[in-house]
Amino acid sequence: MADRPEIVCICGSTQFVDEMRAANRDLTFAGVIVLAPGEADELITNEQKTALDALHLRKIDLADRVLVVNPGGYVGESTSREIAYAHATGKPISFTDPV
C-alpha cells in the first residue's frame, strides 16, 4: 500500500532489548511504523507473559513483515513460535543475523 508507511513487527529475545531498541530507532527514522515487544522493568508473572505473547501475535497480524533481531543467530523458544506463526500467516520474515 503506497498511501501508508510499511509496518514492521520486531521479534526477538528480551535479552536483546538494546538491539531491538536500535532496530526500532533505525526503522522509525527510515519512515517505518514499528510494532515491538512490550517491555517491563520488573519480573512478570506467567499469566502476564502468556497475555503478552498473545498480544505480540496480534502485532504480527497487523504487520506487513517481521524482523527477527537475533544477534549471533540466536532464536529462543518464544521467538521460534512467533516465526512459525508469521510463516503460517504468510508474513515475510527477515533476520538481523544469519540463522
DOKEVO-748378 format. One line per field, with one value per atom (N, C-alpha, C, O): x, y, z; atom name; residue in three letters. Coordinates in nm, 2 decimals, decimal comma, always signed. Layout:
N
x = [X | ...];
y = [Y | ...];
z = [Z | ...];
at = [CA | ...];
aa = [Ala | ...];
***
This chain:
99
x = [+0,08 | +0,00 | +0,09 | +0,16 | +0,08 | +0,17 | +0,13 | +0,20 | +0,00 | -0,05 | -0,03 | -0,07 | +0,04 | +0,08 | +0,22 | +0,26 | +0,29 | +0,42 | +0,41 | +0,31 | +0,52 | +0,53 | +0,52 | +0,57 | +0,46 | +0,45 | +0,54 | +0,52 | +0,63 | +0,72 | +0,71 | +0,71 | +0,69 | +0,69 | +0,82 | +0,87 | +0,88 | +1,01 | +0,99 | +0,90 | +1,06 | +1,06 | +1,20 | +1,29 | +1,21 | +1,34 | +1,34 | +1,24 | +1,44 | +1,46 | +1,47 | +1,54 | +1,41 | +1,42 | +1,56 | +1,59 | +1,65 | +1,79 | +1,86 | +1,97 | +1,79 | +1,85 | +1,77 | +1,75 | +1,73 | +1,64 | +1,72 | +1,65 | +1,84 | +1,92 | +1,92 | +1,91 | +1,94 | +1,95 | +1,81 | +1,80 | +1,70 | +1,57 | +1,53 | +1,47 | +1,58 | +1,56 | +1,63 | +1,58 | +1,75 | +1,83 | +1,76 | +1,75 | +1,71 | +1,63 | +1,51 | +1,47 | +1,44 | +1,32 | +1,35 | +1,28 | +1,46 | +1,50 | +1,54 | +1,49 | +1,62 | +1,66 | +1,54 | +1,53 | +1,45 | +1,33 | +1,24 | +1,19 | +1,22 | +1,14 | +1,19 | +1,12 | +1,33 | +1,39 | +1,38 | +1,40 | +1,36 | +1,35 | +1,21 | +1,17 | +1,12 | +0,98 | +0,89 | +0,78 | +0,93 | +0,85 | +0,78 | +0,83 | +0,65 | +0,58 | +0,63 | +0,63 | +0,67 | +0,73 | +0,64 | +0,59 | +0,62 | +0,55 | +0,65 | +0,71 | +0,67 | +0,78 | +0,72 | +0,61 | +0,80 | +0,76 | +0,74 | +0,81 | +0,65 | +0,63 | +0,75 | +0,82 | +0,78 | +0,89 | +0,84 | +0,74 | +0,90 | +0,87 | +1,00 | +1,10 | +0,99 | +1,11 | +1,12 | +1,22 | +1,02 | +1,02 | +0,99 | +0,94 | +1,00 | +0,97 | +0,82 | +0,74 | +0,78 | +0,63 | +0,59 | +0,67 | +0,46 | +0,40 | +0,39 | +0,39 | +0,37 | +0,34 | +0,22 | +0,21 | +0,11 | -0,01 | +0,02 | -0,04 | +0,10 | +0,13 | +0,21 | +0,19 | +0,30 | +0,38 | +0,29 | +0,31 | +0,20 | +0,10 | +0,02 | +0,00 | -0,02 | -0,10 | -0,02 | -0,06 | +0,11 | +0,20 | +0,23 | +0,24 | +0,25 | +0,28 | +0,16 | +0,18 | +0,04 | -0,08 | -0,09 | -0,12 | -0,06 | -0,07 | +0,03 | +0,00 | +0,15 | +0,25 | +0,21 | +0,25 | +0,14 | +0,09 | -0,01 | -0,01 | -0,09 | -0,18 | -0,10 | -0,14 | +0,02 | +0,10 | +0,15 | +0,16 | +0,19 | +0,23 | +0,12 | +0,15 | +0,00 | -0,12 | -0,13 | -0,16 | -0,10 | -0,11 | +0,01 | +0,00 | +0,12 | +0,24 | +0,24 | +0,17 | +0,32 | +0,34 | +0,45 | +0,45 | +0,55 | +0,66 | +0,71 | +0,68 | +0,79 | +0,85 | +1,00 | +1,06 | +1,06 | +1,21 | +1,25 | +1,21 | +1,33 | +1,37 | +1,51 | +1,61 | +1,52 | +1,65 | +1,72 | +1,67 | +1,82 | +1,88 | +2,04 | +2,10 | +2,10 | +2,24 | +2,31 | +2,27 | +2,41 | +2,48 | +2,39 | +2,44 | +2,28 | +2,19 | +2,10 | +2,03 | +2,10 | +2,02 | +1,87 | +1,83 | +1,79 | +1,64 | +1,59 | +1,61 | +1,52 | +1,47 | +1,34 | +1,28 | +1,28 | +1,15 | +1,04 | +0,96 | +1,02 | +0,91 | +0,92 | +0,83 | +1,05 | +1,07 | +1,05 | +0,99 | +1,09 | +1,06 | +0,91 | +0,87 | +0,83 | +0,68 | +0,63 | +0,55 | +0,69 | +0,64 | +0,68 | +0,60 | +0,80 | +0,84 | +0,75 | +0,71 | +0,72 | +0,62 | +0,49 | +0,43 | +0,44 | +0,31 | +0,32 | +0,23 | +0,42 | +0,44 | +0,44 | +0,38 | +0,52 | +0,53 | +0,39 | +0,35 | +0,32 | +0,18 | +0,09 | -0,01 | +0,10 | +0,01 | +0,06 | +0,00 | +0,18 | +0,23 | +0,30 | +0,32 | +0,35 | +0,43 | +0,57 | +0,63 | +0,63 | +0,77 | +0,85 | +0,81 | +0,96 | +1,04 | +1,18 | +1,24 | +1,25 | +1,39 | +1,46 | +1,39 | +1,59 | +1,67 | +1,78 | +1,84 | +1,82 | +1,94 | +2,07 | +2,17 | +2,07 | +2,19 | +2,15 | +2,04 | +2,25 | +2,22 | +2,17 | +2,22 | +2,08 | +2,03 | +2,11 | +2,08];
y = [-0,12 | +0,00 | +0,12 | +0,15 | +0,20 | +0,32 | +0,44 | +0,53 | +0,43 | +0,55 | +0,55 | +0,64 | +0,45 | +0,44 | +0,38 | +0,31 | +0,41 | +0,36 | +0,21 | +0,15 | +0,14 | +0,00 | -0,03 | +0,06 | -0,14 | -0,17 | -0,30 | -0,40 | -0,29 | -0,40 | -0,44 | -0,35 | -0,57 | -0,62 | -0,67 | -0,76 | -0,62 | -0,68 | -0,79 | -0,78 | -0,90 | -1,02 | -1,04 | -1,01 | -1,10 | -1,14 | -1,16 | -1,13 | -1,22 | -1,25 | -1,12 | -1,02 | -1,11 | -1,00 | -0,97 | -0,86 | -1,07 | -1,04 | -0,95 | -0,89 | -0,93 | -0,84 | -0,70 | -0,65 | -0,66 | -0,53 | -0,42 | -0,34 | -0,40 | -0,29 | -0,30 | -0,20 | -0,42 | -0,44 | -0,41 | -0,36 | -0,46 | -0,43 | -0,28 | -0,23 | -0,21 | -0,07 | +0,00 | +0,09 | -0,04 | +0,01 | -0,01 | +0,08 | -0,13 | -0,17 | -0,08 | -0,03 | -0,06 | +0,02 | +0,16 | +0,22 | +0,22 | +0,35 | +0,37 | +0,46 | +0,27 | +0,28 | +0,27 | +0,34 | +0,18 | +0,16 | +0,29 | +0,33 | +0,34 | +0,46 | +0,57 | +0,64 | +0,60 | +0,71 | +0,68 | +0,78 | +0,56 | +0,52 | +0,54 | +0,51 | +0,58 | +0,60 | +0,48 | +0,48 | +0,39 | +0,26 | +0,27 | +0,33 | +0,22 | +0,20 | +0,07 | -0,03 | +0,08 | -0,03 | -0,08 | +0,00 | -0,21 | -0,28 | -0,36 | -0,45 | -0,34 | -0,41 | -0,48 | -0,45 | -0,57 | -0,64 | -0,54 | -0,44 | -0,57 | -0,49 | -0,51 | -0,61 | -0,41 | -0,41 | -0,39 | -0,32 | -0,46 | -0,44 | -0,42 | -0,48 | -0,33 | -0,30 | -0,40 | -0,41 | -0,49 | -0,58 | -0,72 | -0,73 | -0,82 | -0,96 | -0,96 | -0,90 | -1,04 | -1,06 | -1,20 | -1,29 | -1,21 | -1,34 | -1,43 | -1,37 | -1,55 | -1,64 | -1,60 | -1,61 | -1,55 | -1,51 | -1,38 | -1,37 | -1,29 | -1,17 | -1,21 | -1,15 | -1,31 | -1,35 | -1,41 | -1,38 | -1,49 | -1,55 | -1,45 | -1,46 | -1,35 | -1,24 | -1,16 | -1,12 | -1,13 | -1,05 | -1,13 | -1,07 | -1,26 | -1,35 | -1,34 | -1,33 | -1,35 | -1,35 | -1,21 | -1,20 | -1,11 | -0,97 | -0,95 | -0,89 | -1,01 | -1,00 | -1,07 | -1,02 | -1,18 | -1,24 | -1,15 | -1,15 | -1,07 | -0,98 | -0,87 | -0,82 | -0,83 | -0,73 | -0,79 | -0,72 | -0,92 | -0,98 | -0,97 | -0,95 | -1,00 | -0,99 | -0,85 | -0,84 | -0,75 | -0,61 | -0,57 | -0,48 | -0,64 | -0,60 | -0,65 | -0,74 | -0,57 | -0,61 | -0,72 | -0,81 | -0,71 | -0,81 | -0,81 | -0,73 | -0,92 | -0,94 | -0,93 | -0,98 | -0,86 | -0,85 | -0,92 | -0,88 | -1,03 | -1,10 | -1,05 | -1,06 | -0,99 | -0,94 | -1,06 | -1,11 | -1,12 | -1,24 | -1,23 | -1,31 | -1,15 | -1,14 | -1,28 | -1,36 | -1,30 | -1,43 | -1,55 | -1,66 | -1,52 | -1,63 | -1,69 | -1,78 | -1,63 | -1,69 | -1,67 | -1,55 | -1,77 | -1,76 | -1,85 | -1,98 | -1,79 | -1,87 | -1,93 | -1,92 | -1,99 | -2,06 | -1,97 | -2,01 | -1,86 | -1,77 | -1,71 | -1,70 | -1,67 | -1,62 | -1,72 | -1,69 | -1,85 | -1,95 | -1,97 | -1,99 | -1,96 | -1,97 | -1,85 | -1,87 | -1,73 | -1,61 | -1,63 | -1,59 | -1,68 | -1,71 | -1,81 | -1,78 | -1,91 | -2,01 | -1,95 | -1,98 | -1,87 | -1,80 | -1,71 | -1,71 | -1,63 | -1,54 | -1,61 | -1,57 | -1,72 | -1,80 | -1,86 | -1,86 | -1,91 | -1,97 | -1,87 | -1,90 | -1,74 | -1,64 | -1,57 | -1,47 | -1,61 | -1,56 | -1,43 | -1,36 | -1,40 | -1,27 | -1,29 | -1,40 | -1,20 | -1,21 | -1,20 | -1,12 | -1,27 | -1,27 | -1,25 | -1,31 | -1,15 | -1,13 | -1,13 | -1,12 | -1,15 | -1,17 | -1,07 | -1,03 | -1,02 | -0,93 | -1,00 | -0,95 | -1,13 | -1,21 | -1,35 | -1,39 | -1,41 | -1,54 | -1,64 | -1,64 | -1,73 | -1,83 | -1,95 | -2,05];
z = [+0,00 | +0,00 | +0,00 | +0,10 | -0,10 | -0,12 | -0,03 | -0,01 | +0,01 | +0,08 | +0,23 | +0,30 | +0,28 | +0,42 | +0,43 | +0,35 | +0,54 | +0,56 | +0,59 | +0,63 | +0,56 | +0,59 | +0,74 | +0,82 | +0,78 | +0,92 | +0,94 | +0,88 | +1,04 | +1,07 | +1,21 | +1,30 | +1,24 | +1,37 | +1,41 | +1,34 | +1,52 | +1,56 | +1,66 | +1,75 | +1,64 | +1,72 | +1,77 | +1,70 | +1,89 | +1,94 | +2,09 | +2,16 | +2,14 | +2,28 | +2,36 | +2,32 | +2,48 | +2,56 | +2,61 | +2,66 | +2,60 | +2,63 | +2,53 | +2,56 | +2,42 | +2,32 | +2,31 | +2,20 | +2,43 | +2,43 | +2,37 | +2,30 | +2,39 | +2,33 | +2,18 | +2,11 | +2,13 | +1,98 | +1,92 | +1,81 | +1,99 | +1,94 | +1,94 | +1,85 | +2,05 | +2,05 | +1,94 | +1,87 | +1,91 | +1,79 | +1,66 | +1,58 | +1,64 | +1,52 | +1,51 | +1,40 | +1,62 | +1,63 | +1,58 | +1,50 | +1,64 | +1,61 | +1,46 | +1,39 | +1,41 | +1,27 | +1,18 | +1,08 | +1,20 | +1,12 | +1,12 | +1,02 | +1,24 | +1,26 | +1,18 | +1,11 | +1,19 | +1,12 | +0,97 | +0,89 | +0,93 | +0,78 | +0,74 | +0,62 | +0,83 | +0,79 | +0,80 | +0,74 | +0,88 | +0,90 | +1,04 | +1,13 | +1,04 | +1,16 | +1,23 | +1,16 | +1,35 | +1,42 | +1,53 | +1,61 | +1,53 | +1,64 | +1,71 | +1,65 | +1,84 | +1,91 | +2,03 | +2,08 | +2,08 | +2,21 | +2,32 | +2,33 | +2,41 | +2,53 | +2,62 | +2,62 | +2,70 | +2,80 | +2,94 | +2,96 | +3,03 | +3,17 | +3,25 | +3,22 | +3,35 | +3,44 | +3,55 | +3,62 | +3,57 | +3,68 | +3,62 | +3,51 | +3,70 | +3,66 | +3,64 | +3,71 | +3,54 | +3,51 | +3,55 | +3,55 | +3,57 | +3,61 | +3,48 | +3,37 | +3,50 | +3,39 | +3,31 | +3,19 | +3,39 | +3,32 | +3,24 | +3,13 | +3,29 | +3,21 | +3,09 | +2,98 | +3,10 | +2,98 | +2,88 | +2,76 | +2,92 | +2,83 | +2,75 | +2,63 | +2,83 | +2,77 | +2,67 | +2,56 | +2,71 | +2,62 | +2,49 | +2,39 | +2,51 | +2,39 | +2,29 | +2,17 | +2,35 | +2,26 | +2,19 | +2,07 | +2,27 | +2,21 | +2,10 | +2,00 | +2,12 | +2,01 | +1,88 | +1,78 | +1,89 | +1,77 | +1,70 | +1,58 | +1,77 | +1,71 | +1,64 | +1,54 | +1,70 | +1,63 | +1,50 | +1,40 | +1,50 | +1,37 | +1,27 | +1,15 | +1,32 | +1,23 | +1,16 | +1,04 | +1,23 | +1,18 | +1,09 | +1,01 | +1,10 | +1,03 | +0,88 | +0,84 | +0,80 | +0,66 | +0,66 | +0,57 | +0,75 | +0,76 | +0,90 | +0,98 | +0,92 | +1,06 | +1,04 | +0,95 | +1,14 | +1,15 | +1,28 | +1,39 | +1,27 | +1,39 | +1,42 | +1,34 | +1,54 | +1,60 | +1,67 | +1,77 | +1,60 | +1,65 | +1,65 | +1,57 | +1,73 | +1,74 | +1,75 | +1,84 | +1,67 | +1,68 | +1,63 | +1,64 | +1,57 | +1,52 | +1,62 | +1,59 | +1,74 | +1,85 | +1,83 | +1,80 | +1,84 | +1,83 | +1,94 | +1,94 | +2,04 | +2,15 | +2,13 | +2,01 | +2,23 | +2,22 | +2,18 | +2,08 | +2,24 | +2,21 | +2,07 | +2,00 | +2,04 | +1,91 | +1,80 | +1,69 | +1,83 | +1,73 | +1,70 | +1,59 | +1,81 | +1,80 | +1,71 | +1,63 | +1,74 | +1,66 | +1,51 | +1,42 | +1,48 | +1,35 | +1,28 | +1,16 | +1,35 | +1,29 | +1,26 | +1,16 | +1,35 | +1,34 | +1,21 | +1,13 | +1,21 | +1,09 | +0,96 | +0,86 | +0,96 | +0,84 | +0,80 | +0,69 | +0,90 | +0,88 | +0,82 | +0,75 | +0,86 | +0,81 | +0,69 | +0,64 | +0,63 | +0,51 | +0,52 | +0,42 | +0,64 | +0,65 | +0,61 | +0,64 | +0,53 | +0,50 | +0,63 | +0,72 | +0,64 | +0,76 | +0,73 | +0,63 | +0,80 | +0,78 | +0,91 | +1,02 | +0,91 | +1,03 | +1,03 | +0,92 | +1,15 | +1,15 | +1,14 | +1,09 | +1,18 | +1,17 | +1,10 | +1,11 | +1,04 | +0,98 | +1,09 | +1,20 | +1,05 | +1,15 | +1,14 | +1,22];
at = [N | CA | C | O | N | CA | C | O | N | CA | C | O | N | CA | C | O | N | CA | C | O | N | CA | C | O | N | CA | C | O | N | CA | C | O | N | CA | C | O | N | CA | C | O | N | CA | C | O | N | CA | C | O | N | CA | C | O | N | CA | C | O | N | CA | C | O | N | CA | C | O | N | CA | C | O | N | CA | C | O | N | CA | C | O | N | CA | C | O | N | CA | C | O | N | CA | C | O | N | CA | C | O | N | CA | C | O | N | CA | C | O | N | CA | C | O | N | CA | C | O | N | CA | C | O | N | CA | C | O | N | CA | C | O | N | CA | C | O | N | CA | C | O | N | CA | C | O | N | CA | C | O | N | CA | C | O | N | CA | C | O | N | CA | C | O | N | CA | C | O | N | CA | C | O | N | CA | C | O | N | CA | C | O | N | CA | C | O | N | CA | C | O | N | CA | C | O | N | CA | C | O | N | CA | C | O | N | CA | C | O | N | CA | C | O | N | CA | C | O | N | CA | C | O | N | CA | C | O | N | CA | C | O | N | CA | C | O | N | CA | C | O | N | CA | C | O | N | CA | C | O | N | CA | C | O | N | CA | C | O | N | CA | C | O | N | CA | C | O | N | CA | C | O | N | CA | C | O | N | CA | C | O | N | CA | C | O | N | CA | C | O | N | CA | C | O | N | CA | C | O | N | CA | C | O | N | CA | C | O | N | CA | C | O | N | CA | C | O | N | CA | C | O | N | CA | C | O | N | CA | C | O | N | CA | C | O | N | CA | C | O | N | CA | C | O | N | CA | C | O | N | CA | C | O | N | CA | C | O | N | CA | C | O | N | CA | C | O | N | CA | C | O | N | CA | C | O | N | CA | C | O | N | CA | C | O | N | CA | C | O | N | CA | C | O | N | CA | C | O | N | CA | C | O | N | CA | C | O | N | CA | C | O | N | CA | C | O | N | CA | C | O | N | CA | C | O | N | CA | C | O | N | CA | C | O | N | CA | C | O | N | CA | C | O];
aa = [Met | Met | Met | Met | Ala | Ala | Ala | Ala | Asp | Asp | Asp | Asp | Arg | Arg | Arg | Arg | Pro | Pro | Pro | Pro | Glu | Glu | Glu | Glu | Ile | Ile | Ile | Ile | Val | Val | Val | Val | Cys | Cys | Cys | Cys | Ile | Ile | Ile | Ile | Cys | Cys | Cys | Cys | Gly | Gly | Gly | Gly | Ser | Ser | Ser | Ser | Thr | Thr | Thr | Thr | Gln | Gln | Gln | Gln | Phe | Phe | Phe | Phe | Val | Val | Val | Val | Asp | Asp | Asp | Asp | Glu | Glu | Glu | Glu | Met | Met | Met | Met | Arg | Arg | Arg | Arg | Ala | Ala | Ala | Ala | Ala | Ala | Ala | Ala | Asn | Asn | Asn | Asn | Arg | Arg | Arg | Arg | Asp | Asp | Asp | Asp | Leu | Leu | Leu | Leu | Thr | Thr | Thr | Thr | Phe | Phe | Phe | Phe | Ala | Ala | Ala | Ala | Gly | Gly | Gly | Gly | Val | Val | Val | Val | Ile | Ile | Ile | Ile | Val | Val | Val | Val | Leu | Leu | Leu | Leu | Ala | Ala | Ala | Ala | Pro | Pro | Pro | Pro | Gly | Gly | Gly | Gly | Glu | Glu | Glu | Glu | Ala | Ala | Ala | Ala | Asp | Asp | Asp | Asp | Glu | Glu | Glu | Glu | Leu | Leu | Leu | Leu | Ile | Ile | Ile | Ile | Thr | Thr | Thr | Thr | Asn | Asn | Asn | Asn | Glu | Glu | Glu | Glu | Gln | Gln | Gln | Gln | Lys | Lys | Lys | Lys | Thr | Thr | Thr | Thr | Ala | Ala | Ala | Ala | Leu | Leu | Leu | Leu | Asp | Asp | Asp | Asp | Ala | Ala | Ala | Ala | Leu | Leu | Leu | Leu | His | His | His | His | Leu | Leu | Leu | Leu | Arg | Arg | Arg | Arg | Lys | Lys | Lys | Lys | Ile | Ile | Ile | Ile | Asp | Asp | Asp | Asp | Leu | Leu | Leu | Leu | Ala | Ala | Ala | Ala | Asp | Asp | Asp | Asp | Arg | Arg | Arg | Arg | Val | Val | Val | Val | Leu | Leu | Leu | Leu | Val | Val | Val | Val | Val | Val | Val | Val | Asn | Asn | Asn | Asn | Pro | Pro | Pro | Pro | Gly | Gly | Gly | Gly | Gly | Gly | Gly | Gly | Tyr | Tyr | Tyr | Tyr | Val | Val | Val | Val | Gly | Gly | Gly | Gly | Glu | Glu | Glu | Glu | Ser | Ser | Ser | Ser | Thr | Thr | Thr | Thr | Ser | Ser | Ser | Ser | Arg | Arg | Arg | Arg | Glu | Glu | Glu | Glu | Ile | Ile | Ile | Ile | Ala | Ala | Ala | Ala | Tyr | Tyr | Tyr | Tyr | Ala | Ala | Ala | Ala | His | His | His | His | Ala | Ala | Ala | Ala | Thr | Thr | Thr | Thr | Gly | Gly | Gly | Gly | Lys | Lys | Lys | Lys | Pro | Pro | Pro | Pro | Ile | Ile | Ile | Ile | Ser | Ser | Ser | Ser | Phe | Phe | Phe | Phe | Thr | Thr | Thr | Thr | Asp | Asp | Asp | Asp | Pro | Pro | Pro | Pro | Val | Val | Val | Val];
***
